[in-house]
């Protein structure tokens, strides 16, 4: 039965790492209305976890990350129900972008249509070599909408136009060249690559990471001058806790220890 599973990995003082799996393997993990709503609810629930450090989003099995929205559900839509259907999918995308911690998309297999919009809504994208990306909506009579609007920012207007006007797909290597994904690895190394990224985030200041995500979201929406001003505010807010002083002192202590070790005796 299709559904969404969330597992929590306790990392001691480092906090929690959540993995959210979209499971509709029989249909390439495509999203129908119920599965979309379940996805959004699961992400919103995670937002209240103060110890959460990072979310990994993946599809069940190896054939697809998310293969798109369910055409069998969409073929029955009328104008008003179409609005409801696509608004629900937007809520799922928006919940990822609003989650206060970074989201890593672990992409194996197909990431098409709604699946690519979900991936674009994540903060980081790591893909297996066999992954396939595309926005094929125009091939079935509908435009690519909602978080497809993020694609020009991620890959540039010309490449976004190529995907959206032709409905063609690209492989993982091209997606990496375009900047659509940050890293491509063999399928056997995908989990290790995701863990490398998780570990790097866990090594950073928890509050600093949350401030950074909020700031980067703001940078997307405001003019440069306002973005700079928000950055100044975020910098000052960082010092409302002891995290900067504690971590900076640890850095300085480690540097001093290295210098002592390097001193000739």
VOTI-174506 format. One record per atom (N, C-alpha, C): residue in one letter; x negated, y, z negated. Coordinates in steps of 0.05 Angstrom, whole numbers, padded with zeros to 5 digits, always signed. Atoms other than C-alpha are relative to their C-alpha. Example, Ala and Ser with C-alpha at 12.3 -4.5 7.8 and 13.67 -1.06 7.14 Angstrom:
REM residues 2
a-00018-00024+00000 a-00246-00090-00156 a-00018+00024+00000 s+00016-00024+00001 s-00273-00021-00143 s+00015+00022-00014 
//
This chain:
REM residues 265
x-00017-00024+00000 x+00000+00000+00000 x-00018+00025+00000 x+00016-00024-00002 x-00026+00069+00018 x+00001+00015-00026 x+00000-00016+00025 x-00047+00114-00039 x-00026+00015-00002 x+00024-00015+00007 x-00100+00157-00071 x-00011-00010-00026 x+00012+00010+00025 x-00148+00130-00123 x-00022+00020-00009 x+00020-00018+00012 x-00190+00173-00170 x-00016-00016-00021 x+00017+00012+00020 x-00249+00144-00209 x-00018+00021-00012 x+00017-00020+00014 x-00289+00182-00261 x-00025-00014-00010 x+00026+00011+00009 x-00363+00169-00273 x-00011+00019-00021 x+00011-00016+00022 x-00386+00194-00341 x-00030+00000+00002 x+00030-00003-00002 x-00457+00221-00336 x-00011+00012-00026 x+00011-00010+00025 x-00467+00237-00410 x+00002+00030-00002 x+00000-00029+00003 x-00487+00309-00424 x+00002+00014+00026 x-00002-00012-00027 x-00489+00322-00349 x+00028+00005+00008 x-00028-00004-00007 x-00414+00317-00346 x+00012-00023+00016 x-00014+00021-00014 x-00367+00278-00301 x-00002+00004+00030 x-00001+00000-00029 x-00369+00260-00227 x+00025-00016+00008 x-00025+00013-00009 x-00302+00243-00195 x-00003-00009+00029 x-00002+00009-00028 x-00292+00202-00132 x+00029-00004+00006 x-00028+00002-00009 x-00226+00209-00096 x+00000-00015+00027 x-00001+00017-00024 x-00210+00155-00044 x+00028+00001+00012 x-00025+00001-00016 x-00156+00163+00009 x+00001-00028+00012 x-00001+00029-00008 x-00133+00091+00021 x+00026-00005+00016 x-00021+00009-00019 x-00090+00076+00082 x-00014-00015+00022 x+00018+00012-00018 x-00138+00029+00115 x+00013-00012+00025 x-00014+00013-00023 x-00087-00006+00159 x+00005+00020+00023 x-00006-00022-00019 x-00076+00062+00194 x-00023+00020+00001 x+00023-00018-00001 x-00147+00091+00193 x+00002+00023-00020 x-00003-00020+00021 x-00129+00129+00129 x+00014+00025+00009 x-00016-00024-00009 x-00081+00175+00166 x+00018+00009-00023 x-00016-00012+00021 x-00040+00222+00123 x+00029+00004+00009 x-00028-00006-00003 x+00035+00218+00121 x+00008+00020-00022 x-00009-00020+00020 x+00077+00265+00078 x-00006-00008-00028 x+00003+00010+00028 x+00074+00222+00015 x-00030+00000-00008 x+00028+00002+00006 x-00001+00210+00020 x-00012+00028-00003 x+00010-00027+00002 x-00014+00284+00032 x+00007+00013-00027 x-00008-00010+00026 x+00026+00303-00030 x-00016-00012-00022 x+00015+00013+00020 x-00010+00251-00071 x-00029+00010-00001 x+00027-00011-00001 x-00077+00278-00048 x-00002+00027-00014 x+00000-00027+00012 x-00060+00349-00067 x+00004-00002-00031 x-00005+00003+00029 x-00033+00327-00136 x-00025-00009-00014 x+00024+00011+00013 x-00096+00288-00151 x-00022+00021-00003 x+00021-00021+00001 x-00142+00346-00134 x+00007+00022-00021 x-00008-00020+00019 x-00101+00396-00174 x-00004-00010-00029 x+00004+00011+00026 x-00103+00350-00234 x-00029+00001-00009 x+00029-00001+00006 x-00179+00348-00231 x-00009+00028-00007 x+00008-00028+00004 x-00183+00424-00232 x+00000+00008-00029 x-00002-00007+00028 x-00166+00425-00306 x-00022-00013-00017 x+00020+00014+00015 x-00225+00381-00326 x-00025+00018-00002 x+00022-00018+00004 x-00277+00427-00356 x-00027-00014+00002 x+00025+00015-00002 x-00330+00372-00356 x-00006-00010+00028 x+00005+00009-00028 x-00322+00358-00282 x-00022+00016+00013 x+00022-00013-00013 x-00385+00374-00243 x+00001+00000+00030 x-00001+00003-00029 x-00372+00349-00173 x+00021-00021+00007 x-00019+00019-00010 x-00320+00313-00132 x-00011-00011+00027 x+00007+00013-00026 x-00337+00262-00077 x+00027-00009+00012 x-00024+00007-00014 x-00281+00254-00026 x-00007-00020+00022 x+00007+00020-00020 x-00281+00192+00017 x+00026-00015+00010 x-00022+00017-00009 x-00236+00146+00058 x-00007-00029-00008 x+00004+00028+00006 x-00226+00073+00041 x-00010-00015+00024 x+00010+00016-00022 x-00263+00022+00083 x-00021+00015+00015 x+00022-00011-00016 x-00313+00037+00137 x+00009+00011+00027 x-00009-00009-00027 x-00270+00054+00198 x+00007+00029+00002 x-00009-00028-00002 x-00247+00123+00179 x-00004+00015-00027 x-00003-00019+00023 x-00256+00182+00131 x+00029+00006-00003 x-00029-00004-00003 x-00187+00207+00149 x+00005+00002+00030 x-00004+00002-00029 x-00162+00190+00219 x+00019+00021+00011 x-00019-00021-00010 x-00113+00249+00223 x+00026-00001-00016 x-00027+00001+00010 x-00041+00262+00207 x+00016-00021+00015 x-00015+00022-00010 x+00010+00207+00219 x+00019+00008+00023 x-00016-00008-00024 x+00038+00215+00290 x+00028-00012-00002 x-00027+00012+00003 x+00096+00168+00273 x+00017+00017-00018 x-00016-00019+00016 x+00117+00218+00220 x+00005+00026+00015 x-00003-00026-00014 x+00105+00279+00264 x+00019-00001+00023 x-00017+00001-00024 x+00144+00254+00324 x+00029+00005-00006 x-00028-00004+00008 x+00209+00261+00285 x+00005+00029-00010 x-00003-00026+00012 x+00196+00333+00263 x+00016+00019+00018 x-00013-00024-00012 x+00239+00394+00279 x-00013+00025-00011 x+00015-00024+00009 x+00217+00466+00270 x-00002+00004-00030 x+00002-00004+00029 x+00235+00471+00196 x-00015-00022-00014 x+00015+00022+00013 x+00210+00402+00177 x-00029+00000+00008 x+00028-00003-00008 x+00147+00415+00217 x-00014+00020-00017 x+00011-00020+00018 x+00135+00477+00175 x-00006-00012-00027 x+00004+00013+00026 x+00143+00436+00111 x-00023-00020+00001 x+00021+00021-00002 x+00098+00380+00136 x-00028+00013+00001 x+00027-00012-00003 x+00040+00426+00156 x-00007+00017-00024 x+00006-00015+00024 x+00047+00469+00094 x-00010-00018-00022 x+00010+00020+00019 x+00038+00407+00051 x-00029-00007+00005 x+00027+00006-00007 x-00025+00390+00088 x-00019+00024-00007 x+00016-00023+00008 x-00050+00461+00078 x-00005+00001-00030 x+00004+00000+00029 x-00038+00454+00003 x-00022-00019-00008 x+00021+00019+00006 x-00083+00393+00002 x-00027+00013+00006 x+00025-00013-00008 x-00138+00431+00039 x-00007+00023-00020 x+00004-00023+00018 x-00129+00493-00005 x-00008-00010-00028 x+00008+00010+00026 x-00134+00451-00068 x-00029-00008-00001 x+00028+00006-00001 x-00202+00427-00046 x-00017+00025-00002 x+00015-00025-00001 x-00226+00497-00032 x+00002+00015-00027 x-00005-00013+00026 x-00197+00521-00099 x-00012-00015-00023 x+00011+00015+00022 x-00227+00466-00141 x-00025+00014-00009 x+00022-00017+00009 x-00278+00501-00186 x-00027-00012+00002 x+00026+00013-00003 x-00334+00451-00172 x-00003-00008+00030 x+00005+00008-00028 x-00367+00430-00106 x+00013-00027+00007 x-00012+00024-00011 x-00333+00377-00063 x-00018-00010+00022 x+00016+00013-00021 x-00375+00329-00022 x+00017-00018+00017 x-00014+00018-00018 x-00342+00297+00038 x-00020-00022+00009 x+00016+00024-00008 x-00371+00226+00047 x+00014-00011+00025 x-00014+00005-00025 x-00355+00214+00120 x-00012-00024+00014 x+00007+00024-00016 x-00357+00146+00153 x+00023-00006+00019 x-00021+00005-00019 x-00319+00130+00216 x+00013+00025+00010 x-00014-00023-00012 x-00266+00177+00244 x+00007+00022-00020 x-00010-00024+00014 x-00254+00248+00219 x+00013+00017+00021 x-00014-00012-00023 x-00201+00272+00267 x+00024+00017-00010 x-00023-00016+00006 x-00149+00327+00265 x+00001+00008-00029 x-00003-00006+00028 x-00124+00333+00194 x-00024-00010-00016 x+00024+00009+00014 x-00184+00292+00173 x-00023+00019+00002 x+00022-00020-00003 x-00232+00343+00201 x+00007+00025-00015 x-00007-00023+00016 x-00192+00399+00169 x-00005-00005-00030 x+00006+00007+00028 x-00198+00363+00102 x-00030+00002-00004 x+00029+00000+00002 x-00273+00354+00114 x-00010+00029+00000 x+00008-00028-00002 x-00280+00428+00133 x+00006+00015-00026 x-00008-00013+00025 x-00246+00446+00067 x-00019-00008-00023 x+00020+00008+00020 x-00301+00410+00028 x-00024+00019+00002 x+00023-00018+00001 x-00364+00447+00007 x-00024-00012+00015 x+00023+00013-00012 x-00414+00396+00033 x+00010-00025+00015 x-00008+00022-00016 x-00409+00343+00087 x-00024-00017+00007 x+00021+00019-00006 x-00453+00281+00092 x+00013-00023+00015 x-00013+00019-00018 x-00439+00232+00148 x-00018-00024+00007 x+00014+00023-00011 x-00459+00163+00171 x-00004+00004+00030 x+00008-00004-00029 x-00491+00157+00240 x+00023-00006+00019 x-00021+00007-00018 x-00429+00126+00270 x+00025+00017-00002 x-00024-00016+00004 x-00380+00180+00248 x+00007+00015+00026 x-00011-00013-00024 x-00336+00212+00301 x+00018+00023-00009 x-00014-00024+00008 x-00307+00283+00296 x+00016+00011+00024 x-00016-00012-00022 x-00252+00317+00336 x+00025+00012-00010 x-00026-00013+00005 x-00189+00360+00338 x+00017-00006+00024 x-00014+00008-00024 x-00145+00323+00387 x+00029+00009+00002 x-00028-00007+00002 x-00079+00357+00371 x+00012+00008+00027 x-00011-00010-00025 x-00071+00391+00439 x+00007-00024+00019 x-00006+00023-00017 x-00071+00322+00471 x+00027-00013-00006 x-00027+00010+00007 x-00005+00306+00435 x+00019+00023-00003 x-00020-00021-00003 x+00028+00373+00447 x+00002+00020-00023 x+00000-00019+00022 x+00011+00413+00384 x-00027+00014-00002 x+00026-00014+00004 x-00042+00465+00367 x-00013-00010-00026 x+00014+00004+00025 x-00095+00455+00315 x+00003+00024-00017 x-00008-00023+00017 x-00075+00498+00256 x-00013-00002-00028 x+00009-00003+00028 x-00085+00512+00182 x-00030+00001-00003 x+00029-00003+00006 x-00157+00498+00160 x-00018-00005+00024 x+00016-00001-00025 x-00179+00489+00233 x-00011+00028+00003 x+00010-00027-00001 x-00187+00564+00224 x-00028+00004-00013 x+00027-00001+00012 x-00251+00549+00184 x-00021-00007+00021 x+00020+00010-00019 x-00285+00518+00245 x-00017+00021+00013 x+00017-00020-00012 x-00308+00582+00280 x-00022+00009-00019 x+00020-00009+00020 x-00343+00602+00215 x-00022-00021-00003 x+00019+00022+00004 x-00376+00533+00209 x-00018-00005+00024 x+00015+00009-00024 x-00397+00520+00281 x-00001+00021+00022 x+00000-00021-00020 x-00386+00585+00319 x+00025-00001+00018 x-00024-00001-00016 x-00330+00607+00365 x-00001-00018+00025 x+00002+00015-00025 x-00355+00574+00429 x+00004-00030-00005 x-00003+00029+00005 x-00361+00505+00398 x+00027-00006-00011 x-00028+00005+00010 x-00295+00512+00361 x+00019+00000+00023 x-00018-00001-00023 x-00261+00532+00426 x-00003-00026+00017 x+00004+00025-00015 x-00292+00471+00460 x+00016-00023-00013 x-00015+00022+00014 x-00263+00424+00407 x+00030+00004+00002 x-00029-00005+00002 x-00195+00458+00403 x+00014+00000+00026 x-00013-00002-00026 x-00182+00469+00477 x-00001-00026+00015 x+00003+00024-00015 x-00206+00402+00502 x+00009-00025-00015 x-00007+00024+00016 x-00190+00354+00445 x-00021-00021+00001 x+00021+00020-00001 x-00256+00319+00457 x-00012-00006-00027 x+00013+00007+00025 x-00295+00284+00403 x-00030+00002+00003 x+00029+00000+00000 x-00368+00290+00383 x-00010-00020-00021 x+00012+00019+00018 x-00414+00242+00348 x-00014+00014-00023 x+00011-00012+00024 x-00449+00252+00282 x-00026+00016+00006 x+00024-00014-00007 x-00515+00273+00314 x+00006+00028+00010 x-00007-00026-00010 x-00481+00329+00351 x+00012+00017-00022 x-00012-00014+00022 x-00440+00348+00290 x-00022+00012-00018 x+00022-00010+00016 x-00506+00356+00252 x-00014+00023+00015 x+00013-00021-00015 x-00537+00398+00308 x+00017+00026-00001 x-00019-00023+00001 x-00475+00443+00307 x+00002+00013-00028 x-00004-00010+00028 x-00478+00451+00231 x+00026-00007-00012 x-00025+00009+00011 x-00412+00417+00221 x-00004-00018-00024 x+00008+00016+00024 x-00445+00367+00174 x-00028+00007-00007 x+00027-00008+00009 x-00506+00379+00132 x-00021-00021+00002 x+00020+00021-00001 x-00538+00311+00135 x+00013-00025+00013 x-00009+00025-00013 x-00531+00247+00177 x-00020-00022-00007 x+00018+00022+00008 x-00559+00180+00153 x+00012-00026+00010 x-00012+00026-00007 x-00551+00107+00171 x+00022-00008-00020 x-00022+00007+00017 x-00487+00077+00143 x-00009-00013-00026 x+00009+00014+00024 x-00526+00034+00094 x-00012+00019-00020 x+00012-00019+00018 x-00558+00096+00065 x+00019+00023-00008 x-00018-00022+00005 x-00495+00138+00060 x+00005+00005-00030 x-00005-00004+00029 x-00480+00126-00014 x-00024+00011-00014 x+00024-00011+00012 x-00552+00139-00032 x-00003+00030+00006 x+00002-00028-00007 x-00551+00205+00006 x+00020+00017-00015 x-00020-00015+00016 x-00487+00226-00029 x-00009+00002-00029 x+00010-00001+00027 x-00518+00208-00096 x-00023+00019-00003 x+00021-00020+00000 x-00579+00250-00079 x+00012+00028-00004 x-00013-00026+00001 x-00533+00309-00069 x+00013+00004-00027 x-00012-00001+00026 x-00494+00294-00132 x-00021+00006-00021 x+00021-00003+00020 x-00558+00289-00173 x-00012+00028+00001 x+00010-00027-00003 x-00583+00355-00145 x+00019+00021-00013 x-00019-00018+00013 x-00519+00390-00167 x+00000-00003-00030 x+00000+00005+00029 x-00521+00357-00236 x-00024+00012-00013 x+00024-00012+00012 x-00591+00384-00246 x+00002+00030-00003 x-00003-00029+00001 x-00565+00455-00239 x+00018+00007-00024 x-00017-00009+00022 x-00528+00497-00290 x+00029-00004+00006 x-00029+00005-00006 x-00455+00475-00295 x+00015+00026+00004 x-00015-00025-00003 x-00430+00546-00305 x-00010+00015+00025 x+00011-00013-00024 x-00476+00573-00251 x+00012-00011+00025 x-00012+00013-00024 x-00448+00523-00201 x+00028+00009+00004 x-00028-00009-00002 x-00377+00543-00217 x+00002+00029+00009 x+00001-00027-00009 x-00394+00616-00210 x-00008+00002+00029 x+00009-00001-00028 x-00430+00602-00144 x+00023-00008+00019 x-00022+00008-00019 x-00370+00566-00114 x+00021+00022+00002 x-00020-00021-00001 x-00322+00621-00134 x-00011+00023+00017 x+00012-00022-00015 x-00370+00672-00105 x-00001-00005+00030 x+00001+00006-00029 x-00379+00636-00039 x+00028+00000+00013 x-00027-00002-00011 x-00304+00630-00031 x+00008+00029+00005 x-00005-00029-00003 x-00299+00705-00042 x-00014+00011+00025 x+00015-00011-00023 x-00353+00718+00010 x+00014-00005+00027 x-00015+00006-00025 x-00308+00685+00063 x+00021+00021+00006 x-00025-00016-00003 x-00252+00735+00051 x-00004+00030-00003 x+00003-00029+00006 x-00282+00803+00034 x-00023+00012+00017 x+00021-00013-00015 x-00326+00854+00070 x-00027-00002-00014 x+00027+00004+00012 x-00402+00851+00058 x-00004+00017-00025 x+00004-00018+00023 x-00402+00911+00011 x+00014-00011-00025 x-00015+00011+00023 x-00349+00880-00033 x-00012-00027-00009 x+00013+00025+00007 x-00384+00813-00030 x-00025+00005-00018 x+00023-00007+00017 x-00447+00845-00058 x+00009+00008-00028 x-00010-00009+00026 x-00407+00878-00113 x+00009-00024-00017 x-00009+00023+00015 x-00375+00812-00132 x-00024-00017-00009 x+00024+00014+00008 x-00445+00781-00134 x-00012+00012-00025 x+00011-00014+00024 x-00468+00833-00184 x+00017-00008-00025 x-00017+00008+00023 x-00408+00817-00228 x-00005-00029-00008 x+00005+00029+00007 x-00421+00742-00223 x-00026-00003-00014 x+00027+00002+00013 x-00494+00752-00242 x+00003+00008-00029 x-00004-00009+00028 x-00473+00791-00304 x+00015-00020-00016 x-00016+00019+00014 x-00421+00740-00322 x-00016-00025-00008 x+00016+00023+00006 x-00473+00685-00320 x-00012+00002-00028 x+00013-00005+00026 x-00505+00716-00382 x+00020+00001-00023 x-00019+00002+00022 x-00440+00710-00422 x-00003-00026-00016 x+00007+00024+00014 x-00465+00641-00441 x-00030-00002-00003 x+00029+00003+00004 x-00533+00616-00463 x-00014-00015+00023 x+00011+00018-00021 x-00542+00575-00399 x-00024+00012+00014 x+00024-00010-00014 x-00589+00623-00362 x-00025+00001-00018 x+00023-00003+00017 x-00634+00637-00421 x-00011-00028-00007 x+00008+00027+00008 x-00636+00563-00441 x-00015-00013+00023 x+00012+00014-00023 x-00652+00538-00371 x-00025+00015+00010 x+00024-00015-00008 x-00701+00594-00355 x-00023-00005-00019 x+00021+00006+00019 x-00739+00581-00419 x-00011-00028+00004 x+00009+00027-00006 x-00742+00507-00403 x-00019+00000+00024 x+00017-00003-00023 x-00770+00526-00335 x-00028+00011-00007 x+00025-00012+00008 x-00822+00571-00366 x-00017-00018-00017 x+00015+00019+00017 x-00841+00519-00418 x-00013-00022+00017 x+00011+00021-00018 x-00850+00466-00364 x-00024+00011+00016 x+00022-00012-00015 x-00893+00513-00323 x-00025+00004-00017 x+00023-00004+00018 x-00937+00529-00383 x-00013-00027-00006 x+00011+00026+00005 x-00945+00455-00397 x-00016-00010+00024 x+00015+00008-00024 x-00967+00443-00325 x-00027+00014+00001 x+00025-00015+00000 x-01018+00498-00331 x-00020-00011-00020 x+00018+00012+00021 x-01046+00468-00395 x-00012-00026+00010 x+00010+00026-00010 x-01051+00400-00361 x-00020+00004+00022 x+00019-00005-00022 x-01088+00431-00302 x-00026+00013-00009 x+00024-00014+00010 x-01139+00467-00346 x-00023-00019-00003 x+00023+00018+00003 x-01208+00436-00339 x-00009-00003-00029 x+00008+00005+00027 x-01233+00404-00402 x-00030-00008+00000 
//
